[in-house]
Amino acid sequence: MAATIGAFAVRRSVWIRASPGRVWREFESLERMRRWFGQGHALVAYEPRVGGRVETAAGGSGSVPLRFGGPVTDFEPARELTFDNDWLGRGWRAPSSITIRLTPALDGTVVELFHHGFERTGESPGDLLAGFEQGWGMTQLQALRELVEG
């Protein structure tokens, strides 16, 4: 079942010259995910199944990285991965979500990354949206494209 993307969502996308099935192979294990989703931050855990966990570490003060992640809530091979995203150890009222969606298009695949659900966190959703809009670049999606297209 596809995740519902609300109004408070960061969206990044890339077109990859490959089928959704080929792109999805890079979602099948922690080792493969680290090669692209682990760019710009460290991918600490990835269990590719509903109920599995995703955890990353990034930034932070001094030598203590900030960790964030949560359980996988949607795992549809060659279509969609969604997981909860919350700061571990200092969480929000409810987590935001990260959804990566694959859509066949023009003999390839559009891969969309959404960071959404800021309205659930208990924080100011507009401020969170603005901050994450600045924080999310194209690093992960460009790495995925380069990996798949080789």
C-alpha atoms as one frame of an Amber mdcrd trajectory, in Angstrom:
protein
   0.000   0.000   0.000   1.524   3.315  -1.051   2.305   5.895   1.611   0.173
   9.019   1.657   2.337  12.084   1.032   0.889  15.198   2.678   1.483  18.883
   2.015   4.538  19.160   4.305   6.977  17.135   2.190  10.454  17.524   0.790
  10.649  15.935  -2.675  13.743  15.064  -4.671  13.689  12.987  -7.846  15.905
  11.560 -10.545  15.310   9.613 -13.758  17.409   6.467 -14.182  17.905   4.668
 -17.457  16.924   1.232 -16.102  13.827  -0.741 -15.180  12.308  -0.473 -11.701
  13.387  -4.082 -11.116  17.009  -3.248 -11.860  16.919  -0.114  -9.676  15.306
  -2.087  -6.825  18.267  -4.482  -6.642  20.088  -1.618  -4.901  17.433  -1.785
  -2.127  17.891  -5.490  -1.376  20.608  -5.442   1.315  22.439  -3.224   3.779
  25.605  -3.476   1.687  23.858  -2.327  -1.499  21.959   0.483   0.286  25.178
   1.778   1.865  26.645   2.305  -1.611  24.089   5.022  -2.397  21.771   5.858
   0.521  24.757   5.906   2.870  26.243   8.895   1.001  26.314  12.136   3.000
  25.572  10.264   6.227  26.353   6.781   7.558  23.780   4.046   7.032  24.062
   2.084  10.291  21.198  -0.414   9.867  18.883  -1.503   7.066  16.572  -4.496
   7.232  14.683  -4.789   3.914  11.248  -5.907   5.105   8.152  -4.489   6.777
   9.005  -4.227  10.464  12.752  -4.055   9.754  14.784  -1.014  10.832  16.577
   1.781   9.043  19.074   3.837  11.033  21.504   6.523   9.950  24.058   8.731
  11.688  24.850  12.263  10.597  26.315  15.509  11.849  26.109  16.073  15.557
  28.274  17.953  17.986  31.865  16.901  18.465  32.390  13.185  17.991  28.807
  12.172  18.843  26.759  11.774  15.657  23.027  12.378  15.573  21.172   9.150
  14.858  17.799   8.908  13.240  15.604   6.218  11.781  12.792   3.844  12.593
  10.862   0.825  11.399  10.094   0.020   7.767   6.359   0.543   7.290   6.045
  -0.203   3.563   8.231  -2.495   1.471   6.937  -3.187  -2.027   9.731  -4.546
  -4.246  10.351  -2.464  -7.379   7.787   0.108  -6.173   8.229   1.668  -2.740
  10.143   1.753   0.527   8.796   3.804   3.449  10.255   4.022   6.935   9.638
   6.133  10.006  12.254   8.784  10.650  12.775  10.140  14.145  15.761  11.416
  16.102  16.853   8.521  18.316  17.205   9.510  21.946  15.378  12.815  21.514
  12.334  11.970  19.453   9.405  14.014  18.291   5.788  13.440  19.393   5.437
  11.199  16.303   7.982  10.449  13.579   8.199  11.888  10.113   8.551   9.406
   7.238  10.889   8.839   4.340   9.405   7.282   1.213  11.364   6.251  -1.854
   9.056   5.529  -4.771   9.932   3.983  -8.155   7.742   4.746 -11.179   8.358
   3.402 -14.694   8.725   6.262 -17.185  10.169   6.670 -20.704  12.000   3.317
 -20.773  13.502   3.999 -17.352  12.494   4.770 -13.783  11.708   7.970 -11.934
  12.935   7.588  -8.368  11.323  10.010  -5.937  12.516  10.573  -2.392   9.987
  12.182  -0.061  10.663  13.271   3.515   7.167  13.920   4.818   4.815  13.959
   7.784   6.330  16.940   9.592   2.836  17.910  10.758   2.852  14.831  13.064
   6.038  15.708  14.934   4.688  18.268  17.390   7.149  20.848  16.098   6.429
  23.733  13.741   5.862  21.873  10.442   6.678  24.913   8.306  10.018  25.422
  10.057  10.870  21.722   9.797   9.959  21.696   6.111  12.184  24.720   5.460
  15.091  23.176   7.366  14.871  19.795   5.669  14.396  21.425   2.245  17.821
  22.985   2.785  19.286  19.780   4.211  18.222  17.302   1.537  20.310  17.515
  -1.593  20.632  15.130  -4.493  23.619  13.199  -3.122  21.838   9.894  -2.536
  19.761   9.897  -5.712  22.718  10.872  -7.908  24.778   8.080  -6.304  21.963
   5.603  -7.047  21.787   6.776 -10.653  25.542   6.456 -11.150  25.560   3.026
  -9.531  22.729   1.656 -11.656  23.740   3.241 -14.954  27.413   2.477 -14.287
